[in-house]
Amino acid sequence: MVKASRIKNTLEGRKKSTGFSALMTPKMILLLVLIGVFSFAALITLSGYAGDLRQKDNGQAHALSRSAIGYAGLVRLLGDMDYEVRMARSENVSVEDQHALRVYTLSRPFQADGLDELSLDTPSLIIMPKWITMPAKDNPGWVRRGWGEDATFEMSHHERDLKELLGKVDFERHNKGDKSASYSSWSKAGDPLPLNGIKIENLQTIDGSDLQTLLTVEEGSVLVKIEDTSTYILSDPDFMNTMGISRRTRAQFAVDLIDAIIVDADADPMRVDFDLTFHGFGGNTNIIKVLTQPPFLAATLCLLAAGFLIAWQAFSRFGDPVKPQRDYALGKFSLADNAARFIRIAGREPNMATDYAALVRMQVIKELDLTGRSQKDIKIILDRREQSLNLVNAFSALESQLNQTKDKAALLSLAKDLDNWKTKMILGNSK
């Protein structure tokens, strides 16, 4: 007796995917595509608002900085004294602001290149830079002294920066060695100003042939005016920065200095604008802002929606795909199909009306089981059946229309009548 043995299954089923192939599923690929599209759109959008999102309190010498070389202290001081203080974020001065004193604060050399296109008729105060600073790691927004013997910029840099605006100009630096040393000053009218007791280290002075001195100390001019213009230059920033106005006497002197400039320039009283465009905080419009703000925001959203629908249509099929058909049929059907195509191309359909009518009559004879009878008997039986059914269009009447079939419309009408005759003859009055 032969022992039955278990048949071994050699057909392997679908193995479980592992590794990288298991990770890259259609859902995962779609998710990665969506994340990539979102990230790219976010990058483009944020690039248009980079200036607005930049850290404002970065320790540089501008009106938003609270560091020692910044001017946030002066902004707050003027605001507490009921001055109208504005932050200018546009390079172009509007008509309503052209009579307001605009203060340009510089953080470093080579930043004054933008002053070449400055309108000299607009009341403007340019404060030159002095200190080389580095960010304080422990206190964000604060700075500490940078490199160099006295951590100050070279005078030659300032002279080069103002060459296009003033021509030849000379800067000098004075250091008495004692930080508590005070300076005596005189205004353009010769009246002394209360500058005693002010501590200024490494005092910077300015001199030039086309400059009119408004404030001077024993060492040289500190505040000058370009002749026949409304543009003023303050050689040393320590008269107005946060470190400079840390004491009451120096703060009062800074306010008096601004008032003197406003009066001399015939500018709007109690109004000071601080320029921020030199420090990258401008509010200039760009194509990204235009497309993401009303009224163009609606058009942008419509374009995004249209793009999403196009992408959805590209990745999704609506219904089953249409099977491609051959230009010429194969097999038994090929003879009839190809013959029909050739007849249609040749325009010979109306000429086949007689043969088509004979074919319909043969189908009726076959369905009525009359194939074994003679043609005379067949004709008699068909005529009697037509009379019993009261057919309006008898076959003899349809035969008379064959000679009148000259186009496709007449052939189609005849084919409908023949099909109706065939149906009535086979099914009788039940149809």
NULORO-248717 format. One line per 10 residues: their letters; for each residue x, y, z of C-alpha. Coordinates in Angstrom, 2 decimals. Example, Ala and Ser with C-alpha at 12.3 -4.5 7.8 and 13.67 -1.06 7.14 Angstrom:
<tivexs>
AS	12.30:-4.50:7.80; 13.67:-1.06:7.14 .
</tivexs>
This chain:
<tivexs>
MVKASRIKNT	0.00:0.00:0.00; 1.38:3.31:-1.05; 1.43:5.89:1.72; -0.17:9.15:0.74; 2.20:12.02:0.81; 1.35:15.66:1.32; 1.76:17.69:-1.86; 4.24:20.52:-1.33; 2.94:23.96:-2.19; 5.51:25.49:-4.49 .
LEGRKKSTGF	3.49:28.62:-5.24; 4.84:31.48:-3.20; 2.48:34.17:-2.07; 3.19:37.89:-2.00; 6.02:38.56:0.38; 5.84:41.37:2.91; 7.75:44.42:1.74; 10.59:45.49:3.94; 13.19:48.22:3.96; 13.09:51.20:1.61 .
SALMTPKMIL	10.42:49.69:-0.68; 8.00:49.44:2.24; 8.57:53.08:3.13; 7.98:54.50:-0.36; 4.28:53.76:-0.58; 1.93:55.86:-2.76; 0.62:57.64:0.33; 4.13:58.45:1.50; 5.12:59.77:-1.95; 1.99:61.95:-2.08 .
LLVLIGVFSF	2.73:63.24:1.42; 6.31:64.13:0.46; 5.07:65.97:-2.64; 2.55:67.97:-0.59; 5.19:68.84:2.02; 7.59:69.96:-0.72; 4.95:72.14:-2.41; 3.94:73.71:0.92; 7.57:74.37:1.91; 8.37:75.98:-1.43 .
AALITLSGYA	5.27:78.20:-1.26; 6.10:79.20:2.33; 9.69:80.04:1.32; 8.53:82.25:-1.54; 5.93:84.02:0.63; 8.29:84.62:3.56; 10.98:85.96:1.24; 8.62:88.81:0.33; 8.20:89.69:4.02; 11.84:89.19:5.02 .
GDLRQKDNGQ	12.29:92.87:5.83; 9.21:92.93:8.08; 10.21:89.72:9.90; 13.85:90.65:10.47; 14.86:91.09:14.11; 14.54:94.79:14.85; 16.44:95.03:18.13; 19.72:93.75:16.66; 22.11:96.09:18.47; 22.87:98.31:15.45 .
AHALSRSAIG	22.72:102.11:15.38; 19.09:102.71:14.45; 15.92:103.95:16.09; 14.64:100.45:16.99; 17.84:99.34:18.75; 18.09:99.52:22.54; 21.83:98.92:22.61; 24.39:101.52:23.71; 24.90:102.74:20.15; 21.19:102.57:19.29 .
YAGLVRLLGD	18.69:105.41:19.32; 15.65:103.79:20.95; 16.37:105.87:24.06; 16.18:109.10:22.07; 12.94:107.95:20.43; 11.39:107.27:23.83; 12.69:110.57:25.23; 11.19:112.59:22.38; 7.92:110.65:22.67; 7.68:111.39:26.40 .
MDYEVRMARS	8.20:115.08:25.59; 5.17:115.03:23.23; 7.20:115.02:20.01; 5.60:113.29:17.03; 8.10:110.55:16.26; 7.65:108.38:13.17; 9.60:105.47:11.71; 10.32:106.10:8.01; 10.32:102.81:6.10; 10.28:104.20:2.57 .
ENVSVEDQHA	13.20:105.75:0.70; 10.89:108.19:-1.07; 9.78:111.17:1.02; 6.07:111.89:0.55; 4.67:115.38:0.10; 3.23:115.48:3.61; 6.60:114.49:5.13; 8.93:116.69:3.10; 8.96:119.42:5.78; 9.66:117.05:8.70 .
LRVYTLSRPF	13.19:116.55:10.04; 14.42:113.12:8.92; 17.27:111.57:10.90; 19.66:109.16:9.12; 21.66:107.07:11.60; 24.65:105.11:10.27; 26.01:101.95:11.90; 29.23:101.48:9.98; 31.32:102.84:7.10; 30.38:102.16:3.49 .
QADGLDELSL	26.73:102.51:4.51; 26.49:106.12:3.39; 26.48:105.24:-0.32; 22.71:105.60:-0.26; 23.11:109.26:0.69; 24.35:110.07:-2.82; 20.72:110.41:-3.97; 19.61:112.29:-0.84; 17.44:115.35:-1.47; 19.40:118.22:0.05 .
DTPSLIIMPK	16.34:120.47:0.19; 14.52:118.20:2.64; 15.39:118.79:6.34; 17.79:115.94:7.11; 20.21:115.09:9.89; 22.99:112.57:9.20; 24.63:111.04:12.28; 28.00:109.48:11.50; 29.11:106.14:13.04; 32.02:105.76:15.44 .
WITMPAKDNP	32.09:102.56:17.49; 33.08:99.08:16.34; 30.84:96.68:18.27; 30.14:92.99:18.56; 26.94:91.27:19.78; 26.81:90.38:23.46; 26.09:86.65:23.62; 24.49:86.71:27.07; 22.16:89.65:26.33; 20.41:89.64:22.93 .
GWVRRGWGED	20.19:93.12:21.46; 23.18:94.37:23.47; 26.66:95.02:22.10; 30.20:95.18:23.43; 33.34:96.82:22.15; 34.88:95.21:19.12; 38.45:94.82:17.95; 41.07:97.50:17.60; 42.99:99.74:19.98; 40.08:102.04:20.75 .
ATFEMSHHER	37.29:100.09:18.95; 36.53:102.95:16.55; 36.33:103.19:12.76; 39.05:104.82:10.70; 38.49:108.49:9.85; 39.40:107.81:6.23; 36.26:105.70:5.85; 34.03:108.62:6.82; 35.84:110.95:4.44; 35.36:108.50:1.59 .
DLKELLGKVD	31.66:107.96:2.39; 30.85:111.69:2.25; 33.01:112.51:-0.75; 30.14:112.26:-3.24; 27.88:114.34:-1.01; 30.29:116.99:0.27; 33.43:116.78:-1.80; 36.62:117.01:0.25; 35.94:116.70:3.96; 38.24:116.05:6.95 .
FERHNKGDKS	37.47:114.13:10.14; 39.58:114.23:13.29; 39.40:112.28:16.53; 40.33:113.77:19.90; 41.04:111.78:23.03; 42.02:113.60:26.19; 42.70:110.36:27.95; 40.21:111.20:30.66; 36.70:109.95:30.00; 35.29:112.54:32.39 .
ASYSSWSKAG	36.78:115.47:30.44; 34.23:118.09:29.42; 34.07:120.32:26.37; 32.96:123.88:25.93; 30.78:124.63:22.94; 29.50:127.60:21.00; 26.54:127.89:18.71; 26.67:129.58:15.30; 25.59:132.86:16.98; 28.48:132.64:19.43 .
DPLPLNGIKI	26.34:131.87:22.49; 27.73:129.12:24.73; 25.64:125.96:25.11; 25.46:123.94:28.35; 27.87:121.25:27.31; 29.89:121.18:30.53; 30.17:117.86:32.33; 29.40:115.74:29.28; 31.65:112.70:28.95; 32.59:111.96:25.35 .
ENLQTIDGSD	35.34:109.49:24.61; 37.22:109.73:21.31; 35.34:112.83:20.17; 34.96:113.11:16.38; 35.01:116.50:14.63; 34.40:117.45:11.01; 35.69:120.20:8.74; 35.15:121.10:5.08; 35.15:124.03:2.68; 31.43:123.87:1.84 .
LQTLLTVEEG	30.27:123.35:5.42; 28.68:125.88:7.74; 29.45:125.27:11.41; 26.48:125.24:13.77; 28.02:123.65:16.86; 31.68:123.74:17.71; 33.93:122.81:20.62; 37.44:123.90:21.29; 38.79:121.00:19.22; 36.64:121.55:16.13 .
SVLVKIEDTS	33.15:121.49:14.58; 30.66:118.89:15.72; 27.45:119.89:13.94; 27.70:121.33:10.43; 25.32:122.27:7.64; 25.90:121.92:3.92; 25.75:125.45:2.55; 22.53:126.49:0.79; 20.80:123.24:1.82; 18.73:121.84:4.68 .
TYILSDPDFM	21.07:118.91:5.30; 22.99:118.67:8.61; 25.77:116.33:9.72; 26.54:115.34:13.32; 30.11:114.09:13.46; 29.85:112.18:16.77; 26.94:109.83:17.58; 27.56:109.98:21.35; 25.60:113.23:21.49; 22.34:111.39:20.74 .
NTMGISRRTR	22.68:107.61:21.09; 21.47:105.69:24.12; 24.89:105.73:25.73; 25.17:109.46:25.08; 21.86:110.48:26.67; 22.30:108.27:29.71; 22.57:111.41:31.86; 20.03:114.20:32.22; 22.33:117.01:31.10; 23.34:115.17:27.94 .
AQFAVDLIDA	19.72:114.18:27.20; 18.64:117.79:27.50; 21.48:118.83:25.24; 20.37:116.28:22.59; 16.80:117.63:22.62; 18.08:121.23:22.43; 20.28:120.23:19.52; 17.30:118.74:17.61; 15.21:121.85:18.33; 18.00:124.08:17.01 .
IIVDADADPM	18.16:122.07:13.78; 14.36:122.22:13.35; 14.35:125.98:13.81; 17.33:126.56:11.51; 15.84:124.29:8.76; 12.35:125.77:9.18; 11.01:122.24:9.58; 7.78:121.08:11.17; 8.00:121.74:14.92; 7.77:118.84:17.37 .
RVDFDLTFHG	8.13:116.31:14.53; 11.06:113.91:13.96; 11.24:111.00:11.48; 13.89:108.29:11.92; 14.96:106.55:8.72; 15.04:102.73:8.85; 15.71:101.92:5.19; 19.50:102.02:5.71; 19.18:99.15:8.18; 17.00:96.81:6.11 .
FGGNTNIIKV	13.65:97.65:7.71; 12.13:99.33:4.70; 8.50:98.82:3.83; 9.01:98.73:0.06; 6.45:96.71:-1.83; 7.40:93.76:-4.02; 5.59:91.31:-6.25; 5.13:88.83:-3.37; 3.44:91.42:-1.15; 1.26:92.62:-4.00 .
LTQPPFLAAT	-0.01:89.11:-4.77; -0.64:88.17:-1.12; -2.52:91.31:-0.09; -5.94:92.65:-1.11; -7.18:93.28:-3.73; -4.94:90.81:-5.61; -5.19:88.14:-2.90; -8.47:86.85:-4.38; -6.87:86.43:-7.82; -3.91:84.59:-6.26 .
LCLLAAGFLI	-6.21:82.18:-4.42; -8.17:81.52:-7.63; -4.94:80.71:-9.48; -3.86:78.35:-6.71; -7.24:76.62:-6.75; -7.06:76.24:-10.54; -3.56:74.79:-10.27; -4.75:72.34:-7.60; -7.62:71.17:-9.82; -5.27:70.74:-12.79 .
AWQAFSRFGD	-2.90:68.68:-10.64; -5.82:66.62:-9.31; -7.02:65.93:-12.84; -3.50:64.92:-13.86; -3.18:62.39:-11.02; -6.77:61.09:-11.05; -8.81:59.35:-13.77; -12.50:60.08:-14.18; -13.94:56.68:-15.19; -12.33:53.63:-16.75 .
PVKPQRDYAL	-9.68:54.30:-19.36; -10.80:53.84:-22.97; -9.31:50.74:-24.54; -7.29:51.54:-27.65; -8.75:50.13:-30.84; -6.90:48.85:-33.86; -7.07:50.71:-37.13; -8.11:47.46:-38.82; -10.11:44.71:-37.12; -8.74:41.18:-36.80 .
GKFSLADNAA	-10.49:37.79:-37.14; -13.93:37.07:-38.61; -15.17:40.54:-37.84; -12.40:42.05:-39.94; -14.09:41.26:-43.28; -17.37:42.95:-42.43; -15.77:45.85:-40.57; -13.16:46.60:-43.21; -15.72:46.25:-46.03; -18.04:48.68:-44.24 .
RFIRIAGREP	-15.21:51.18:-43.85; -14.25:50.95:-47.49; -17.89:51.35:-48.59; -18.23:54.43:-46.36; -15.00:55.92:-47.73; -16.17:55.31:-51.31; -19.65:56.77:-50.61; -21.43:53.62:-51.93; -23.96:53.16:-49.09; -27.10:54.19:-51.14 .
NMATDYAALV	-26.22:51.61:-53.82; -26.62:48.81:-51.25; -30.31:49.54:-50.59; -31.57:46.69:-52.88; -29.29:44.10:-51.29; -30.21:45.31:-47.80; -33.95:44.97:-48.54; -33.39:41.45:-49.89; -31.44:40.58:-46.73; -34.27:41.79:-44.49 .
RMQVIKELDL	-36.84:39.76:-46.50; -34.65:36.62:-46.16; -34.49:37.14:-42.36; -38.30:37.30:-42.19; -38.65:34.15:-44.33; -36.25:32.32:-42.02; -38.04:33.47:-38.85; -41.43:32.36:-40.29; -39.96:28.94:-41.24; -40.68:29.37:-44.96 .
TGRSQKDIKI	-37.27:28.45:-46.32; -38.41:25.11:-47.80; -41.24:26.56:-49.89; -41.18:27.89:-53.39; -40.80:31.57:-54.13; -44.38:31.79:-55.36; -45.78:30.29:-52.15; -43.54:32.48:-50.05; -44.81:35.60:-51.81; -48.43:34.56:-51.33 .
ILDRREQSLN	-47.93:33.82:-47.62; -46.13:37.12:-47.01; -48.80:39.10:-48.85; -51.57:37.45:-46.84; -49.75:38.13:-43.59; -49.32:41.78:-44.56; -53.05:42.04:-45.25; -53.94:40.37:-41.95; -51.71:42.76:-40.06; -52.98:45.79:-41.99 .
LVNAFSALES	-49.44:47.00:-42.68; -49.36:50.45:-44.21; -45.88:49.99:-45.71; -45.96:46.65:-47.47; -42.78:45.15:-48.83; -43.83:45.89:-52.39; -44.25:49.57:-51.47; -40.81:49.61:-49.87; -39.30:48.01:-53.00; -40.65:50.92:-55.05 .
QLNQTKDKAA	-38.58:53.31:-52.89; -35.29:51.56:-53.69; -34.77:53.48:-56.90; -35.38:56.76:-55.04; -32.65:56.14:-52.45; -29.85:58.45:-53.58; -28.27:59.66:-50.31; -27.60:58.57:-46.75; -30.69:60.29:-45.32; -33.04:58.40:-47.69 .
LLSLAKDLDN	-31.18:55.13:-46.98; -31.58:55.67:-43.23; -35.33:56.32:-43.63; -35.74:53.17:-45.76; -33.76:51.11:-43.21; -36.12:52.25:-40.43; -39.18:51.29:-42.48; -37.68:47.87:-43.32; -36.87:47.26:-39.67; -40.46:48.17:-38.70 .
WKTKMILGNS	-41.83:45.83:-41.41; -39.57:43.02:-40.23; -40.67:43.45:-36.61; -44.37:43.44:-37.49; -44.05:40.43:-39.76; -42.21:38.34:-37.19; -44.01:39.35:-33.99; -47.40:40.26:-35.38; -49.64:42.63:-33.46; -47.99:41.71:-30.14 .
K	-45.28:44.29:-30.76 .
</tivexs>
